[in-house]
Amino acid sequence: MLLEQINQPSDLKRLKVEQLPTLAQEIRQYLIEQLSATGGHLAPNLGVVELTIALHYMYNSPDDKFLFDVGHQAYVHKILTGRKDRFHTLRQYQGLCGFVKRSESEHDVWEAGHSSTSLSAAMGMALARDYKGESNKVVAIIGDGALTGGMAFEALNHIGHEKSNLMVVLNDNEMSIAPNVGAMHNYLSKIRSDRTYVKAKEELEQLLKKIPAIGGKLAKTAERVKDGFKYLVVQGMLFEEFGFTYLGPVDGHDVSKLLETFEQANRVEGPVLVHVMTTKGKGYSPAEADSHKWHGITPYKIESGQVMKAVGNPMYTEVFGNVLMELASQDERIVAVTPAMPGGSGLLKFAEKFPGRMIDVGIAEQHAATMCAALAIEGMKPIFAVYSTFLQRAYDQVVHDICRQDANVIFAIDRAGFVGPDGETHQGVYDIAFMRHIPNMVMMMPKDENELRRMMKTAVDYNEGPISVRYPRINGTGAVIDQELTPIPIGQWEIVRKGDSAAILAIGPMIPVAEEASELLKREGLNIRVINARYIKPLDEEMLLQLAKEHLPMVVLEEACLAGGLGSAVLEFYATHHIFNQIVYPIGVPDYFVEHGSIKEQRAEAGLTAEHLVEEMRALLYSRGDNRLSRA
C-alpha cells in the first residue's frame, strides 16, 4: 500500500502524480476505518483528501505555511505529517487532538476551533515573512461556511489592500455544519453553476494565446477585454473586487487539476483565491447522503453506517428544543436564532413546526446577538440558541447592544461546561465569568431536565432585560417532568439535602457530585447541606446571609473557570457585606486550558469528582477542629 510508505510530506513527493489518486483512495478508506472506532469529524475530512494531498505535494510544509480554518478538516494533514501511527488515539484523553495543534507537530502552524480566523492569521504570517525578507508560501484553507463570518471579510479587505503574496483556497462544499445560508452562499452557487462563463473564459484565453507576442498597449487591451467579458457574463466578481486573482472553480477531487491550478497560482503576484469544489463525505455513501449528520460522528458500523450511541435519557439539548416548541405554541412573539447550528442546538423540529420563526444567520455570532437586541426592542422574544464557546465571539455585542440597552434577549447557552473530545477550543467554562459581571444580566443553570423546562418558562415570562439559561452537553438525569410548566422565582436557590456540618453550593451537573460526596461523608458522621445554587446571578442573598449566621463553612462547586465564577461571586458578596469570618472554598476548572478526552476524564483532571470533594471537605473541616465533627 502507498499509505504505508508515507510518514512525512517528503515521502509523498517520491510518488508519481499518477499514483496520487490511489493514495487518496487508501487514505479515505483509512479514515473510514479509524473513525468508526474513535468517532470524529468524518464528512469534512473525506471531502478534502485530494486537496490536502495536492497541497503537500506542491508545497513544502512546514516552511510553507498551511492554515486550516477551524482545523477539524485537517485529519489528512495529520496523517501525511507523521501522526499516522498515533491516529487511533484521535480525540482520546492525552491522544491526538481533533483539531490542528501546534504542540503536536511543526507542520501545525495555526490552531483554530472556531471558524473564520485563517485569513487574518495568514495575513499576519505573510506580513511577518515579508518583514523578515523570506519567500515561503502562505496558504489559508477556508470553507464556504466559514467565509460568511464577518472576520473573514475584514481579512479579505485588508489582504486585497496590502497586495501581499498569499493564497486562499476556498473549499466550497456548500456546507458548514448545517447547510449554508445567506447571500455569499447564493453568490458561490452562481459561480459554481455558471459553466457558460468558465467555458467562454477558457476559449477567450486560448484565443489570446494564439496571438504572437502580445505586448504594450495590446496586452493591456487584452486584459481589459477579459475583465469586461468577465463582468458581462458573471455580474460582480466579488473576490477580484477585493483585490484577489480568482482561479476556478476547480474539481477538488481531481489531483491533477488541483496541481495545475496551484502552479498557475504560483505565477500570480499578489493575493490569489483558488475556488475548489468538493463533496463533503466523499467516498462513503452514508456520509455523502447526510453530511450534516456525519459532520461530527460517534463510533459507527462501517457496513451499515449505524451510529453506536449510548442509550440513556434525552440530552439537555433535546429537552430545550422540545420545551421551546411548547412555549412557542403559546407565545407568537418567540423566534429562535442560531448561528449555523440548528441541529446542534436542537432546533430542527422547531424549524419544521415554525419555519417562519426560525432564523439561521450563518456563522455570524456578532450579527446574531445585535439582531436579537433589535428584535427584543421591537417587542419580540428572541431565543439566541448558541454554544457557550461560540458566544465568546459576540462578547462586545452582549455588553454594548443587549445588556447596555437592557434588551429582553433570552440566551439558551448549550455545551456549558466540559464538552469531551472536542477539547480546549470548545470547553464551555468561561461564559459565567464573561457574562456575570455585565449589568442587567440574569443567569441560571438547571440541575436536571425538569428544571431546564421551568427555567425556559421563567425566561419567556421575564420581561425586565436579558436572561440566560446554560446547560451541559450530557444526558439528563431522568427527572420526573412536572405536568404544569411553572417558572422559578428570580434569585431563589433550593436546598436539595439538609445538613448542619457544612454546605456545598453547586450548580448544574455538579449537584449529583455534591450529593454523592454528602452521602459518603454522612458515613463519617458529617451532615452536609447541599444547595442547588441555580441562580448564578442574582445570588440568593437571603440564603447566603443565613449560612453566615449559622457559621456553616462551605464549598462552592462548579464546572466553570474559578476566576469570575460562582465561587468568586459568593466571596464578593461576603466581602461587600463585611462578613469576613465566613469560610468559602471554591472548586472549579483550574487556570489552564483543559484538553480533549471524555467528560469523566476532564472532570477527574480538574478535581470535579465526589472523591476529590470528600477530601477537600475533610481538610476544610478537620483543619478547623470544628465541633460539628462529633455530630452523628
Secondary structure by P-SEA (a helix, b strand, c coil): ccccccccaaaaaaccccaaaaaaaaaaaaaaaaaaccccccaaaaacaaaaaaaaaacccccbbbbbcccccaaaaaaacccccccccccccccccccccccccccccccccccccaaaaaaaaaaaaaaaccbbbbbbbbcccccccaaaaaaaaaaaaaccbbbbbbccccccccccccaaaaaaaaaaaaaaaaaaaaaaaaaaaacccccaaaaaaaaaaaaaaaaaccccccccccccccccccccccaaaaaaaaaaaaacccbbbbbbbbbccccccccccccccccccccccccccccccccccccaaaaaaaaaaaaaaacccbbbbbcccccccccaaaaaacccccccccccaaaaaaaaaaaaaacccccccccccccccccccccccccccccbbbbbccccccccccccccccccccccccccccbbbbbbccaaaaaaaaaaaaaccccbbbbbbccccccccccccccccccccccccccccccbbbbbcccaaaaaaaaaaaaaaaccbbbbbccccccccaaaaaaaaaaacbbbbbbccccccccaaaaaaaaaaaaccccbbbbbbcccccccccccaaaaaaaacccaaaaaaaaaaaaaaacccccccc
